[in-house]
Amino acid sequence: MSIIIDNPKYTTDYFSLKEKAFVDPAQKISKSLFTSQSFAAHLQNETLLPIHLNEYQPVLPDIYPVPARTKWSFEDGIFTKLKKNIKLSEGLTFESCLKNTKRLLKATKGKIAVEISGGLDSSIMIGMLARLGYEPILIGTISELYKFRTEKHIQETIAKKFKNVILSESFSLQFTNLLETPAHFLPSFASLHHSIAANTMKLLKEHDVKYVFQGVAFDAMLVEAVNNNANDVRWPTLQDNWLHDHVFAPQGSAYVDVAALSPIKQVLLSLRNGQARDNQKWWARKFFSSVIPPELSSYAYKANFGPLWWDGLLSSSDQIAEIVDTAWQITTLPIFENFKMQSLFDDMNNGAGRAGFAMLGYANWVHALHKADRLID
């Protein structure tokens, strides 16, 4: 017998195969469910970054995060995605991108802000909106670190052309205010960055912004090899809506990963079909050259965000230690015993940062639930 799982919402919903129904994400969670198997599932999810429910390992028994606006069937132990699949097209052009961007603007029902990082992806978004005569509010962080000198120059170049520009130190708030993480139903790495999103919301409050456009998905759409495999491109993942679900949506706003939207994803992957992996995004730099600064179309710069992460971890050491200790007291899982901050730095240096952050994400989940009185014995 086939089960149909349809999530028409604009936020993630959670389906229990055991109950054959969506569950209340605000329900209390039994401490007995924090097991070694649960953590192992979470670790695999954070390492693999599943894009399909068949890849997801349940952290809570038989419960799956169903992405917004998707529909699935489940039969004989297999999930099949019925909605939001991508079909590639031929003969698309730059004008096709403009038309899709125009459709996106028509579908919006309020003011738009765009994150301006000084990098290629945000510059493409801003440039396309400007070409269509739309002026968004720009919000971003200018860093004085030498390694961000190019990004800062491009930010300033773009900002000169717009009336409403908000610059802050929000991106330097890596891993801060973890003790204030909102309670959430399943653990996620993104919860460790809630403070950045919360600061963005605070800065935009007086501007009555409905949508905040960001460009994380461009890293997959413009880099991964495309060979008639649009639905295998590893983005968006099942956890990418965390900041939208837990920071923006509760405030009546939307955090939109533009290139992950099906119409935009379809156009980009159709245009790149048949191309090999493009780590420096040279195709995009040339294709969008008319709407981005020449520094981005002629050169391939990329800043190193490692120092910001390092400083954020260091400045949040006391909170992190408190969170991990709380997780140890509640779960008694060995991963939390005798925790040392140095282990996170060692993981970053050794290229194994996701394992350390998986541990911290799980601890942050337990702590947030505990603080919200959402745990039962």
C-alpha positions in Angstrom: 0.0 0.0 0.0 1.4 3.4 -1.0 1.4 6.4 1.4 1.1 9.9 -0.1 3.0 12.5 1.9 2.1 16.1 0.8 3.5 19.2 2.5 1.9 22.2 0.9 3.3 24.6 3.6 6.1 27.0 3.1 8.0 25.5 6.0 9.3 22.0 6.7 6.9 19.5 8.2 7.6 16.3 9.9 6.0 12.9 8.9 5.9 9.8 11.0 5.9 6.6 9.0 4.7 4.8 12.2 1.7 7.0 12.6 1.2 7.6 8.9 0.7 11.3 9.6 2.4 14.5 10.2 3.3 15.1 13.8 3.2 18.2 16.0 6.8 19.7 15.9 6.1 21.5 19.2 5.5 18.2 21.1 7.7 17.2 24.0 10.5 14.7 23.3 11.4 11.8 25.5 15.0 11.9 26.8 15.2 8.2 26.1 15.3 8.9 22.4 18.7 10.5 22.7 20.6 7.3 21.9 23.9 6.4 20.2 21.9 5.3 17.2 20.1 8.7 17.1 23.4 10.6 17.2 25.0 8.3 14.6 22.0 9.0 12.3 22.5 12.8 12.8 26.2 12.5 12.1 25.5 10.7 8.8 23.0 13.3 7.8 25.4 16.2 8.5 28.2 14.4 6.7 26.2 13.3 3.6 23.8 16.3 3.5 20.8 14.3 2.1 18.8 15.7 -0.7 16.2 12.9 -0.8 14.2 11.2 1.9 15.7 7.9 0.9 19.1 9.2 2.0 17.9 10.6 5.3 18.6 8.7 8.5 15.8 9.2 11.1 17.2 10.9 14.3 13.8 10.4 15.9 12.3 6.9 15.2 10.5 6.8 11.9 10.2 10.6 11.6 11.3 12.4 8.4 11.6 16.1 7.6 9.5 16.8 4.5 10.7 20.0 2.7 8.3 22.8 2.0 6.0 22.5 -1.1 7.0 18.9 -1.9 5.0 15.8 -2.4 6.2 12.2 -2.0 4.9 8.6 -2.0 6.2 5.8 0.2 5.9 2.2 -0.9 7.9 -1.0 -0.1 10.4 1.0 1.9 11.1 3.5 -0.8 10.3 7.2 -1.1 9.5 8.7 -4.5 9.5 12.4 -5.0 6.3 13.4 -6.9 6.6 17.2 -6.8 9.5 19.7 -7.3 11.4 17.5 -9.7 13.4 19.4 -12.4 13.1 18.8 -16.2 15.9 20.3 -18.3 15.1 22.5 -21.4 17.0 23.4 -24.5 17.5 26.7 -26.2 17.4 28.9 -23.1 19.2 32.3 -23.1 20.1 35.2 -20.9 16.6 36.5 -21.7 15.2 33.3 -20.2 16.9 34.2 -16.9 15.5 37.7 -17.0 12.0 36.3 -17.6 12.3 33.9 -14.7 13.5 36.6 -12.4 10.6 38.8 -13.5 8.2 36.0 -12.7 9.8 35.7 -9.3 9.3 39.4 -8.6 5.6 39.2 -9.7 5.1 36.3 -7.2 6.4 38.4 -4.3 4.0 40.3 -2.1 6.2 42.7 -0.2 9.6 44.3 0.0 12.8 42.4 -0.9 16.2 42.6 0.8 19.3 40.9 -0.7 22.3 39.8 1.2 25.3 41.6 -0.3 28.5 39.7 0.4 30.7 41.1 -2.4 30.9 37.7 -3.9 29.7 36.4 -7.3 26.4 34.9 -6.2 24.9 37.9 -4.4 26.2 40.2 -7.1 24.3 38.2 -9.8 21.1 38.4 -7.8 21.5 42.2 -7.3 22.5 42.7 -10.9 19.5 40.8 -12.3 17.1 42.7 -10.1 18.6 46.0 -11.1 18.4 45.1 -14.8 14.7 44.7 -14.3 14.4 48.1 -12.6 13.8 46.7 -9.2 15.8 48.2 -6.3 16.0 45.9 -3.3 17.3 46.8 0.2 20.9 45.6 0.5 22.1 44.1 3.7 25.6 42.7 4.4 28.7 42.8 6.4 31.9 44.6 5.5 35.0 43.0 7.1 38.2 44.9 7.8 40.2 41.7 7.5 42.8 41.9 4.7 41.6 38.7 3.1 38.2 40.3 2.5 39.6 43.3 0.7 38.2 42.3 -2.7 34.7 41.6 -1.3 34.7 44.9 0.5 35.7 46.8 -2.7 32.9 45.1 -4.7 30.3 45.7 -1.9 31.2 49.4 -1.9 31.1 49.5 -5.7 27.6 48.0 -5.8 26.3 49.9 -2.7 27.0 53.3 -4.4 24.2 52.5 -6.9 21.4 51.9 -4.3 19.5 54.0 -1.8 18.9 51.6 1.0 22.1 49.8 2.2 22.5 48.3 5.6 26.0 47.2 6.6 26.8 45.6 10.0 29.1 43.1 11.6 26.4 40.4 11.5 28.5 37.8 9.7 31.2 38.1 12.3 28.7 36.7 14.9 29.6 33.1 14.0 28.4 30.7 16.7 27.3 33.5 19.1 24.3 33.6 21.4 23.9 29.8 21.2 22.2 29.8 24.6 19.3 31.7 22.9 18.8 29.1 20.1 15.1 28.6 19.5 13.7 25.2 20.3 13.6 23.0 17.1 12.2 19.5 16.4 15.3 18.0 14.8 19.0 18.9 15.1 20.7 20.9 12.4 24.1 22.5 11.8 22.2 25.7 10.7 21.0 26.2 14.3 24.6 27.2 15.2 24.2 30.3 13.1 20.8 31.5 14.2 22.2 34.6 15.7 23.3 35.9 12.3 19.8 35.5 10.9 18.3 37.0 14.1 20.5 40.1 13.7 19.5 40.4 10.1 15.8 40.3 11.1 16.5 43.0 13.7 18.2 45.3 11.2 15.4 44.9 8.7 12.5 45.4 11.1 11.9 49.1 10.4 12.0 48.5 6.7 9.0 46.1 6.7 10.9 43.5 4.5 8.9 40.4 3.5 11.7 38.5 1.7 15.4 38.2 2.2 17.1 36.7 -0.8 20.3 34.7 -0.3 22.4 32.7 -2.7 23.8 29.6 -1.0 22.4 27.3 -3.7 24.4 29.0 -6.4 27.4 27.1 -5.1 25.8 23.9 -6.4 24.0 25.2 -9.5 27.1 27.0 -10.9 29.8 24.5 -9.8 28.6 20.9 -10.0 28.9 19.0 -13.3 25.6 18.9 -15.2 24.9 15.9 -17.5 21.1 15.4 -17.7 21.2 14.9 -13.9 19.3 17.9 -12.6 17.7 16.0 -9.8 21.0 14.6 -8.6 22.6 17.9 -8.0 23.2 18.0 -4.3 21.2 21.1 -3.4 18.9 21.9 -1.8 19.3 19.5 1.1 16.6 18.4 3.6 17.9 20.9 6.2 18.4 24.1 4.2 15.1 25.7 5.5 16.2 25.8 9.1 16.9 29.5 9.3 13.7 30.3 7.4 11.6 27.9 9.5 12.9 29.0 12.9 14.0 32.6 12.6 12.3 34.3 9.6 8.9 32.6 9.2 8.0 33.2 12.9 8.5 36.9 12.2 6.3 36.8 9.1 9.2 36.9 6.6 10.8 34.5 4.2 14.5 33.6 3.8 14.8 32.6 0.2 17.6 30.6 -1.3 17.0 31.9 -4.8 18.9 29.4 -6.9 17.2 26.5 -5.0 13.8 27.7 -6.3 12.6 25.2 -8.9 12.2 27.8 -11.8 15.6 29.3 -11.2 17.3 26.0 -10.7 15.7 24.6 -13.9 17.0 27.5 -16.0 20.6 27.5 -14.5 21.0 23.7 -14.9 19.5 23.7 -18.4 22.0 26.4 -19.5 24.9 24.4 -18.0 23.8 21.0 -19.1 26.7 19.0 -20.6 29.3 21.0 -18.6 32.0 19.7 -16.3 32.5 20.8 -12.7 33.4 24.5 -12.6 34.9 25.3 -9.2 35.6 28.9 -10.0 32.3 29.5 -11.8 33.8 30.7 -15.0 30.7 30.0 -17.0 28.6 32.1 -14.7 31.2 34.9 -14.7 31.0 35.2 -18.4 27.3 34.5 -18.8 26.3 37.2 -16.3 29.1 39.6 -17.1 26.7 42.4 -18.2 25.1 42.6 -14.7 28.1 42.1 -12.4 31.2 44.2 -11.7 34.1 43.5 -14.1 36.2 42.4 -11.2 33.9 39.4 -10.9 33.6 38.6 -14.6 37.4 38.8 -15.3 38.8 37.3 -12.1 37.9 34.5 -9.6 38.3 35.6 -6.0 37.1 33.7 -3.0 37.6 34.8 0.6 38.6 32.5 3.4 35.9 32.5 6.1 37.9 30.3 8.4 39.2 33.1 10.6 35.6 34.3 11.3 34.6 30.8 12.3 37.7 30.4 14.4 37.1 33.7 16.2 33.4 32.9 16.7 34.1 29.6 18.3 36.8 31.1 20.5 34.5 33.9 21.7 31.7 31.5 22.4 33.8 28.9 24.3 32.0 29.3 27.6 28.5 29.0 26.0 29.6 26.0 24.0 31.0 24.3 27.1 27.7 24.9 28.9 25.7 23.5 26.0 27.8 20.4 25.7 27.8 19.8 29.4 24.0 20.1 29.5 23.8 17.6 26.6 26.0 15.2 28.6 23.9 15.5 31.8 20.7 14.8 29.8 21.8 12.1 27.4 25.0 10.6 28.9 26.2 10.0 25.4 30.0 9.4 25.3 30.4 12.0 22.5 29.7 14.7 25.1 31.9 13.4 27.9 35.2 15.2 28.7 34.6 17.7 25.9 37.4 20.1 25.0 37.1 23.1 22.8 40.4 22.2 21.2 38.7 19.3 19.5 36.6 21.6 17.4 39.7 23.6 16.3 41.5 20.3 15.5 38.6 19.1 13.4 38.6 22.3 11.4 42.4 22.1 10.9 42.2 18.5 9.8 39.3 19.0 7.4 36.9 17.0 9.7 34.9 20.0 10.9 31.5 18.6 10.0 32.0 15.8 12.6 32.7 18.4 15.3 29.9 20.6 14.2 27.5 17.6 14.1 28.4 17.0 17.8 27.8 20.7 18.6 24.5 20.8 16.6 23.1 17.8 18.4 24.1 19.3 21.8 22.6 22.6 20.8 19.3 20.8 19.9 19.2 19.1 23.3 20.0 22.3 25.1 17.4 24.3 23.2 14.7 21.7 23.9 15.7 21.5 27.6 15.6 25.3 28.0 12.2 25.4 26.4 10.9 22.7 28.7 10.3 20.4 25.8 11.8 17.3 27.3 10.1 14.5 29.3 11.7 11.6 31.1 
